[in-house]
Amino acid sequence: MDKKNQNDEALIQQKKFIDYLTNNDLKLTKARSEVFEIVAKMDNHFGAEDILQSSKNSVSRATLYRTLNELVESQVIRKTAFGDKHQHFEFVLEKKPHHHAFCLNCKTNIEFPDFGEEEIYNKILEKMGFEIYGHEMHFYGLCKNCTKEKI
């Protein structure tokens, strides 16, 4: 996505976040705004610690975690699971469906596109009466570099 489209998309997501706050009688505080700005600039997956480092300690840990939950509830970011002890997130930015492969050794995360398997699973689950809101697929193993080191 080019820089202009990314900026436009970030503005759309910011409006979605502000609407969520307004609808829930919450204010767009300086700290919430700062967390949103940091999240919007993240290129890849991130954890709370990444945001704390970027905020230069101007956002408290409690405010950060509260704001991350609000960003998830407003569907601006989504949680991703990488098998670590802490939660990872990604900025939605209307990305096409994709999956993740996570190296257990060096913690590298590789994104690759969804090849349409979602349609197959959707049909099966819909026949079972399951209402689908989304899905994630993660693969765990060793990346090419770590596999070479193992040999």
C-alpha positions in Angstrom: 0.0 0.0 0.0 1.5 3.4 -1.0 2.0 6.1 1.6 -1.0 8.2 0.6 -3.4 5.3 0.7 -2.0 4.2 4.0 -2.5 7.7 5.4 -6.1 7.8 4.0 -6.8 4.4 5.6 -5.3 5.5 8.9 -7.7 8.5 8.9 -10.7 6.1 8.3 -9.5 3.9 11.1 -9.1 6.9 13.4 -12.7 8.0 12.7 -13.8 4.5 13.5 -12.0 4.6 16.8 -13.4 8.1 17.7 -16.9 6.9 16.8 -16.4 3.9 19.1 -15.3 6.2 21.9 -18.2 8.6 21.4 -20.7 5.7 21.3 -19.3 4.4 24.6 -19.2 7.8 26.3 -15.4 7.8 26.4 -13.2 10.8 25.5 -10.3 10.9 23.0 -7.6 11.7 25.6 -4.1 12.7 24.8 -2.9 9.2 25.8 -5.5 7.4 23.7 -4.6 9.6 20.7 -0.9 8.9 21.2 -1.4 5.1 21.4 -3.5 5.3 18.2 -0.8 7.3 16.4 1.9 4.8 17.4 -0.3 1.8 16.3 -1.1 3.5 13.0 2.7 3.7 12.2 3.4 0.1 13.0 4.5 -1.8 9.9 4.0 -5.3 11.2 2.7 -7.1 14.2 3.4 -5.5 17.6 2.9 -6.1 21.3 2.2 -3.7 24.2 6.0 -3.5 24.9 6.6 -2.1 21.4 4.2 0.7 22.0 5.6 1.4 25.5 9.0 1.8 23.9 7.7 4.1 21.2 5.7 6.2 23.7 8.9 7.1 25.6 7.0 6.3 28.9 4.4 9.1 28.3 1.6 6.5 28.4 1.0 4.4 31.5 0.8 0.7 31.2 -2.8 0.6 32.5 -3.9 3.2 29.9 -2.0 1.4 27.2 -3.8 -2.0 27.9 -7.2 -0.3 28.2 -6.6 1.6 24.9 -5.5 -1.6 23.2 -8.7 -3.3 24.3 -10.7 -0.3 23.0 -8.9 -0.5 19.7 -9.7 -4.2 19.4 -13.4 -3.6 20.3 -13.6 -0.8 17.7 -12.1 -3.2 15.1 -9.1 -0.9 14.4 -6.6 -3.6 15.4 -7.0 -7.3 15.8 -5.3 -9.7 18.1 -3.0 -12.3 16.6 -1.7 -15.4 18.3 2.0 -16.3 18.1 2.4 -18.7 21.0 4.3 -16.1 23.0 3.4 -15.3 26.6 2.1 -11.9 25.5 -0.5 -10.8 23.0 0.4 -9.5 19.6 -1.7 -7.2 17.4 -1.9 -5.9 13.9 -3.4 -2.7 12.5 -6.4 -3.8 10.3 -5.9 -1.3 7.4 -8.4 -3.3 5.3 -5.7 -5.9 4.5 -6.7 -8.9 2.4 -7.1 -12.1 4.4 -3.7 -13.6 5.2 -2.1 -16.2 7.4 1.1 -16.3 9.5 4.0 -18.6 9.9 6.0 -18.1 13.1 9.6 -19.2 13.7 9.8 -20.7 17.2 13.6 -20.0 17.3 14.2 -16.4 16.0 10.5 -15.2 16.4 10.3 -14.2 12.8 6.8 -13.8 11.5 6.0 -14.5 7.9 2.7 -13.4 6.3 1.3 -15.2 3.3 -2.0 -14.8 1.5 -5.2 -16.7 2.0 -5.7 -19.0 -1.0 -9.4 -19.3 -0.7 -9.6 -22.1 1.9 -11.8 -19.8 4.0 -14.7 -20.5 1.6 -14.4 -24.3 2.2 -14.4 -23.8 6.0 -17.2 -21.3 5.8 -19.5 -23.7 4.0 -18.8 -26.5 6.5 -19.3 -24.3 9.5 -22.4 -22.6 8.1 -24.0 -26.1 7.6 -23.3 -26.7 11.3 -25.1 -23.5 12.2 -21.9 -21.7 13.2 -21.9 -17.9 12.7 -18.5 -16.8 11.6 -16.9 -13.5 12.5 -13.4 -14.1 11.2 -10.6 -16.6 11.3 -6.8 -16.9 11.7 -4.5 -19.6 10.6 -1.0 -19.9 12.2 1.8 -22.2 11.4 4.7 -22.8 13.9 8.1 -24.1 13.0 11.6 -23.0 12.0 12.3 -20.5 9.3 14.9 -21.2 6.5 17.7 -19.6 8.4 17.1 -21.4 11.7 16.7 -24.7 9.8 20.1 -24.2 8.3 21.6 -23.5 11.7 20.1 -26.7 13.0 21.8 -28.8 10.3 
